[in-house]
């Protein structure tokens, strides 16, 4: 461990950036956290101790928890430079509430309120502005990272720690934890106009999606697929106050409205959180889309983190699996995945889903790199438009099929089509395939960063964490 000083509150050997180095509360939190890390057993792997999680993969309980819950402050919002200085455990809900009064928002706001800024950068994120703005890490200007060896370094695109800056996205806390991030913001208007375009032909659907992204027809582009011949493309743009505004924060369900309305209007905050109220459509499996249940629950309980607690209880106790066994139903495999494939292969992947992974609806979100920069642990061609498919549910296993069969098929098809799969959920790659896909230059990039910033292996390695679920 290195000691901190008043001039260098991070203890990184850098004076830091104006506006955060002099923030005394942040400096105290950094010093206290480094002391906590130093006090933990040196031979035990270290994890974050978090109140919320949006991961859908099992995790071991043996690792030592490092409490970072104090890092939940929006340090500043600067309307002139359109930037925000934010601690890593700030949720997007809190961040949006801090920026909207200034007429600003983050360039990409992931769909769920309790996703943290640090989590979205180290674990990736996507939303309907991603066809133009990429992923959340692409609007980061600099960040303070607590590394495995106890240092806090300020990583920038062109500084001493530039390799860590570009290697941090998709590292899932195995190279360090983002304590503070300075990000770009973008202007907003008070309302958003949504137009839902229906298609019955997947080829025409993806052609229209490509044109909408290429020509910047809207501020936001995403889609919802209910079946092989029922596909909706949603083009949304900022607007002034409309004559009528919808409300999907309580009794009405947003994704159902896609089938019912051609044009809709929402306040900008409600648009950003349109998927959170019902966890996209996953609240359906929990009975939360019945009107009486919604009436009794009220808006405060209709949100993704509440549903996550219910699912967490079920995963710990397996009550539904017991019921299925009692009724003689086949076992089911959870398939909770987000993947990206080049738009030219999107129709082929969707046909595979309909044929072999019968989950409906499916979320569609176009994605392109914001610029020509490359992020080696999640390598996408910056010249290519990709399509993200989000599909979340359970699929029955045929007699003799082992758990993981469906997820392995997804992984194989995504790789064959030149795509990538997010690591927030279960993964089944063998070690060599994993490092070829996620390690940067056959794994050499990741292991070089690991050697430099976590030489004693206090943080889990990416394969151990994301595949072996250690």
C-alpha positions in Angstrom: 0.0 0.0 0.0 1.1 3.6 -0.7 0.2 6.4 1.6 -2.1 9.3 0.5 -1.5 13.0 0.9 -3.7 16.0 0.8 -2.3 17.0 -2.6 -2.8 13.5 -3.9 -5.9 12.1 -2.3 -5.9 9.0 -4.5 -2.4 7.9 -3.5 -1.7 7.3 -7.1 1.2 9.5 -7.6 -1.0 11.9 -9.6 -2.5 15.2 -8.5 -5.7 14.2 -10.1 -8.2 16.3 -12.1 -9.5 19.6 -11.0 -12.9 19.4 -9.3 -12.4 16.0 -7.7 -8.9 16.0 -6.1 -10.0 18.8 -3.8 -13.3 17.2 -2.9 -12.6 16.4 0.7 -15.5 13.9 1.2 -14.3 11.9 -1.8 -10.7 12.0 -0.6 -11.7 10.7 2.8 -13.7 7.9 1.3 -10.8 6.8 -0.8 -8.4 6.8 2.1 -10.8 4.8 4.2 -11.4 2.2 1.5 -7.7 1.7 0.9 -7.3 1.1 4.6 -10.2 -1.5 4.5 -8.5 -3.3 1.6 -5.2 -3.4 3.4 -6.9 -4.9 6.4 -8.5 -7.8 4.5 -6.7 -11.2 4.5 -4.1 -11.1 1.7 -4.7 -14.8 0.8 -8.5 -14.4 0.1 -10.0 -13.1 -3.2 -11.7 -9.8 -2.8 -15.1 -8.8 -4.2 -17.3 -5.8 -3.9 -19.9 -5.8 -1.2 -23.0 -4.3 -3.0 -26.6 -3.7 -2.0 -27.8 -4.4 -5.5 -26.8 -6.6 -8.4 -28.0 -7.0 -12.0 -26.0 -10.1 -12.7 -27.6 -13.3 -13.8 -24.8 -15.7 -13.0 -24.1 -17.5 -9.8 -21.3 -16.2 -7.6 -19.4 -17.9 -4.9 -19.9 -16.6 -1.3 -16.4 -17.3 0.0 -14.7 -14.2 -1.3 -14.0 -11.4 1.1 -16.3 -8.4 0.6 -15.0 -4.9 0.2 -17.7 -2.4 1.1 -17.8 0.4 -1.5 -21.4 1.5 -0.7 -20.1 5.0 0.4 -19.1 5.8 -3.1 -22.6 6.8 -4.2 -22.2 10.6 -4.7 -22.7 12.7 -7.7 -19.8 15.0 -7.1 -20.6 17.7 -9.7 -22.6 18.4 -12.8 -21.1 21.1 -15.1 -23.7 22.4 -17.6 -21.1 24.4 -19.5 -18.7 21.6 -20.3 -21.6 19.1 -20.3 -19.8 16.7 -17.9 -20.5 15.1 -14.6 -18.0 13.8 -11.9 -19.6 10.8 -10.4 -18.6 8.1 -7.9 -18.7 4.5 -9.1 -21.6 3.2 -7.0 -24.0 6.0 -8.1 -27.0 4.4 -9.7 -28.2 5.6 -13.1 -31.5 6.6 -11.4 -29.7 8.9 -9.1 -27.4 10.2 -11.9 -30.3 11.0 -14.2 -32.1 12.8 -11.4 -29.0 15.0 -10.9 -28.5 15.8 -14.6 -32.1 16.3 -15.9 -32.6 19.5 -14.0 -29.7 20.9 -16.0 -31.4 19.7 -19.3 -28.7 17.0 -19.6 -28.5 13.2 -19.5 -25.7 10.6 -19.9 -25.1 9.7 -23.5 -26.2 6.1 -22.8 -28.6 5.3 -19.9 -28.9 1.5 -19.4 -32.4 0.3 -18.9 -32.5 -0.5 -15.2 -32.5 2.1 -12.5 -30.1 0.3 -10.1 -27.3 -0.3 -12.6 -24.4 1.7 -11.3 -22.1 3.9 -13.4 -19.1 1.9 -12.4 -20.9 -1.4 -13.1 -22.0 -0.3 -16.6 -18.4 0.7 -17.5 -16.7 -2.4 -16.1 -19.5 -4.7 -17.2 -20.9 -2.9 -20.3 -24.3 -1.4 -21.0 -26.5 -0.6 -23.9 -29.7 1.3 -24.7 -31.6 2.9 -27.6 -29.0 5.7 -28.1 -26.2 3.1 -28.6 -26.6 3.1 -32.4 -24.9 6.6 -32.2 -23.3 6.8 -28.8 -21.9 3.3 -28.3 -21.7 1.9 -24.8 -21.3 3.9 -21.5 -17.6 3.4 -21.3 -17.2 5.4 -24.6 -18.3 8.6 -23.0 -15.9 8.3 -20.0 -13.2 11.0 -20.0 -11.2 9.8 -17.0 -11.7 7.5 -14.0 -10.0 6.7 -10.7 -9.6 3.0 -10.3 -8.7 1.1 -7.1 -6.4 -1.7 -8.3 -5.7 -5.1 -6.8 -2.4 -3.9 -5.4 -4.1 -1.2 -3.4 -3.2 1.8 -5.6 -5.7 4.3 -6.9 -4.7 5.4 -10.4 -6.3 8.0 -12.6 -6.8 6.3 -16.0 -7.2 8.5 -19.1 -7.2 7.7 -22.9 -3.7 9.2 -23.4 -2.0 9.0 -20.0 0.3 6.7 -18.1 -2.6 4.2 -17.5 -4.1 4.3 -21.0 -3.9 0.5 -21.3 -6.0 0.2 -18.2 -8.4 2.8 -19.5 -9.1 0.8 -22.6 -8.8 -2.6 -20.9 -11.2 -1.8 -18.1 -14.5 -2.2 -20.0 -15.7 -5.8 -19.7 -13.2 -6.7 -17.0 -16.0 -7.1 -14.4 -14.0 -5.8 -11.4 -11.1 -8.2 -12.0 -8.6 -5.4 -12.8 -10.0 -3.0 -10.2 -13.0 -0.9 -9.1 -14.0 2.4 -10.5 -14.3 4.8 -7.6 -14.9 8.0 -9.6 -15.6 8.7 -13.3 -15.9 11.9 -15.3 -18.4 11.4 -18.2 -19.8 13.4 -21.0 -23.4 14.5 -21.0 -25.8 15.4 -23.8 -28.7 17.9 -24.0 -32.3 16.7 -23.7 -35.8 18.1 -24.3 -38.7 17.5 -21.8 -40.6 14.9 -23.8 -40.0 12.0 -26.2 -42.2 11.1 -29.2 -42.3 7.3 -30.0 -43.3 5.8 -33.2 -43.8 2.0 -33.4 -43.5 0.6 -36.9 -44.8 -3.0 -37.4 -43.1 -5.5 -39.8 -43.9 -9.0 -40.7 -40.8 -9.7 -42.7 -37.5 -9.9 -40.7 -35.4 -8.9 -43.8 -37.4 -5.7 -44.3 -37.3 -5.1 -40.6 -33.5 -5.1 -40.3 -33.1 -3.2 -43.6 -35.3 -0.4 -42.1 -33.4 -0.5 -38.8 -30.2 -0.1 -40.7 -31.5 2.9 -42.6 -32.8 4.5 -39.5 -29.4 4.3 -37.8 -27.4 5.2 -40.9 -29.5 8.3 -41.6 -29.9 9.3 -37.9 -33.7 9.4 -38.3 -34.3 9.5 -34.6 -32.6 10.2 -31.2 -33.3 6.6 -30.1 -33.8 3.3 -31.9 -34.8 0.0 -30.5 -37.3 -2.8 -31.2 -39.4 -5.6 -29.9 -40.0 -8.9 -31.5 -43.1 -10.8 -30.4 -42.9 -13.6 -33.0 -41.4 -14.6 -36.4 -43.9 -12.3 -38.3 -44.6 -9.7 -35.6 -41.6 -7.3 -35.3 -41.8 -3.7 -34.1 -39.2 -0.9 -34.7 -39.5 2.0 -32.3 -38.1 5.3 -33.4 -38.1 7.9 -30.7 -37.0 11.6 -30.7 -37.1 14.5 -28.3 -40.0 16.9 -28.6 -41.8 19.7 -26.9 -44.9 19.2 -24.8 -47.5 17.1 -26.6 -51.2 17.2 -26.2 -51.3 13.9 -24.5 -48.7 12.0 -22.4 -48.8 8.3 -21.5 -47.9 6.8 -18.1 -46.3 3.4 -17.7 -45.1 3.8 -14.2 -48.0 2.0 -12.5 -51.1 0.4 -13.9 -50.3 0.3 -17.6 -47.5 -1.8 -19.1 -45.2 -0.2 -21.6 -44.3 -3.2 -23.8 -48.0 -3.9 -24.4 -48.5 -0.4 -25.7 -46.1 -1.2 -28.6 -48.7 -3.4 -30.1 -51.6 -1.0 -29.4 -50.3 2.5 -30.4 -48.6 3.7 -33.5 -47.5 7.0 -31.9 -46.9 7.7 -28.2 -45.4 10.4 -26.0 -43.6 10.2 -22.6 -41.7 12.6 -20.3 -38.0 12.1 -20.9 -37.5 10.5 -17.4 -40.3 8.1 -18.0 -38.8 7.2 -21.4 -35.4 6.4 -19.9 -37.1 4.1 -17.4 -39.8 2.7 -19.6 -38.4 -0.8 -19.3 -37.7 -0.7 -15.6 -41.3 -0.7 -14.3 -41.8 -4.3 -15.6 -38.2 -5.4 -16.0 -38.9 -5.3 -19.7 -41.6 -8.0 -19.6 -40.1 -10.3 -17.0 -42.6 -9.1 -14.3 -45.1 -11.2 -16.2 -43.6 -14.4 -14.8 -44.0 -13.0 -11.3 -47.6 -12.1 -11.7 -47.0 -8.4 -11.5 -48.8 -7.6 -14.7 -52.2 -8.4 -13.3 -54.1 -5.1 -12.7 -55.1 -5.9 -9.1 -51.5 -6.8 -8.2 -50.3 -3.5 -9.7 -53.0 -1.6 -7.9 -52.1 -3.1 -4.6 -48.3 -2.8 -5.1 -48.2 0.8 -6.1 -45.5 2.4 -8.3 -42.8 2.1 -5.6 -42.8 -1.7 -5.7 -43.0 -2.0 -9.5 -39.3 -1.7 -10.3 -36.5 -4.0 -11.4 -34.7 -4.2 -8.1 -37.8 -5.5 -6.3 -38.3 -8.2 -9.0 -34.6 -9.1 -8.7 -35.1 -9.8 -5.0 -38.0 -12.2 -5.8 -35.9 -14.0 -8.4 -32.9 -14.2 -6.0 -35.1 -15.8 -3.4 -36.4 -18.3 -6.0 -32.8 -19.1 -7.2 -31.7 -19.8 -3.6 -34.6 -22.1 -2.8 -35.7 -23.5 -6.1 -39.4 -23.5 -5.3 -40.6 -23.5 -8.9 -38.3 -26.3 -9.9 -39.7 -28.4 -7.1 -43.3 -27.7 -8.3 -42.3 -28.7 -11.8 -40.8 -31.9 -10.6 -43.9 -32.7 -8.5 -46.1 -32.1 -11.6 -43.9 -34.2 -13.8 -42.8 -31.3 -16.0 -39.4 -31.4 -17.8 -36.6 -29.5 -16.2 -36.0 -26.0 -17.6 -32.8 -24.1 -18.3 -32.6 -20.4 -17.6 -31.5 -18.5 -20.7 -30.8 -14.9 -19.7 -28.6 -13.4 -22.4 -27.7 -10.3 -24.3 -25.7 -10.8 -27.5 -24.5 -8.6 -30.4 -24.1 -9.8 -34.0 -23.3 -7.7 -37.1 -26.5 -6.4 -38.7 -25.9 -8.5 -41.8 -26.3 -11.6 -39.6 -29.2 -10.4 -37.5 -31.9 -12.1 -39.5 -30.0 -15.4 -39.3 -29.6 -15.2 -35.5 -33.3 -14.3 -35.0 -34.3 -17.3 -37.0 -32.1 -19.5 -34.8 -33.8 -18.1 -31.7 -37.3 -18.7 -33.0 -36.3 -22.2 -34.1 -34.2 -23.4 -31.1 -34.7 -21.0 -28.1 -38.4 -20.3 -27.9 -38.4 -17.2 -25.8 -40.8 -14.3 -26.5 -40.6 -11.3 -26.6 -37.1 -10.4 -27.7 -35.5 -7.0 -27.3 -33.7 -5.5 -30.3 -31.1 -2.7 -29.9 -28.7 -1.5 -32.6 -25.2 -0.7 -31.5 -22.2 1.0 -33.2 -18.9 2.3 -31.8 -19.0 6.0 -31.1 -15.7 6.5 -32.8 -12.8 4.5 -34.1 -11.3 3.5 -30.7 -11.1 -0.2 -29.8 -11.8 -1.8 -26.4 -9.8 -5.0 -26.4 -11.8 -7.1 -23.9 -15.0 -6.7 -25.9 -13.7 -6.3 -29.4 -16.3 -5.0 -31.9 -15.5 -3.6 -35.3 -15.9 0.2 -35.0 -17.0 0.3 -38.7 -19.8 -2.1 -38.2 -23.4 -1.8 -37.1 -24.4 -4.5 -34.6 -27.7 -5.6 -33.3 -28.1 -6.5 -29.7 -30.7 -9.3 -28.9 -31.9 -9.5 -25.3 -33.8 -12.7 -24.5 -34.6 -13.7 -20.9 -36.6 -16.7 -19.8 -36.5 -20.5 -19.3 -36.5 -23.2 -22.0 -37.4 -26.9 -21.4 -34.6 -29.4 -21.6 -35.2 -32.5 -23.7 -34.6 -35.9 -22.2 -30.9 -36.4 -21.8 -30.0 -32.7 -22.3 -27.8 -31.3 -19.6 -28.1 -27.9 -18.0 -26.3 -25.4 -20.2 -27.2 -27.0 -23.5 -29.3 -24.0 -24.7 -26.8 -21.4 -23.6 -23.9 -23.3 -25.2 -25.8 -23.3 -28.5 -26.3 -19.6 -28.2 -22.6 -19.0 -27.6 -21.6 -21.2 -30.5 -24.0 -19.4 -33.0 -22.9 -16.0 -31.8 -19.3 -16.8 -32.3 -19.9 -18.3 -35.8 -21.7 -15.1 -36.8 -18.9 -12.8 -35.7 -20.6 -11.5 -32.6 -20.1 -11.2 -28.8 -22.1 -12.3 -25.8 -22.3 -10.2 -22.6 -20.8 -11.8 -19.5 -23.4 -10.6 -17.0 -25.1 -14.0 -17.2 -23.9 -17.6 -17.2 -21.2 -18.5 -19.7 -19.9 -22.0 -20.7 -16.9 -21.3 -22.9 -13.8 -23.5 -22.6 -10.7 -21.6 -21.4 -9.0 -21.2 -24.8 -12.2 -20.0 -26.6 -12.9 -17.5 -23.8 -9.5 -15.9 -23.8 -9.5 -15.7 -27.6 -12.8 -13.8 -27.5 -12.4 -11.7 -24.4 -8.8 -11.4 -23.5 -7.5 -9.1 -26.2 -4.9 -10.7 -28.6 -5.6 -14.3 -27.4 -5.6 -13.2 -23.8 -2.2 -11.5 -23.7 -3.7 -8.0 -23.2 -5.7 -9.0 -20.2 -3.0 -11.0 -18.6 -0.5 -8.1 -19.0 -2.9 -5.8 -17.3 -3.5 -8.3 -14.6 0.2 -8.7 -14.0 0.7 -4.9 -13.7 -2.3 -3.9 -11.6 -3.1 -7.1 -9.6 0.2 -9.0 -9.4 -0.7 -10.9 -6.3 -4.1 -12.0 -7.7 -6.2 -10.4 -4.9 -9.0 -10.0 -7.5 -10.5 -12.9 -9.3 -9.4 -13.6 -12.9 -12.0 -12.9 -15.6 -12.5 -16.6 -16.6 -12.8 -17.7 -13.0 -15.4 -15.0 -12.2 -17.5 -15.2 -15.4 -17.3 -18.9 -16.4 -16.3 -20.8 -13.3 -18.4 -18.7 -11.0 -15.8 -18.6 -8.3 
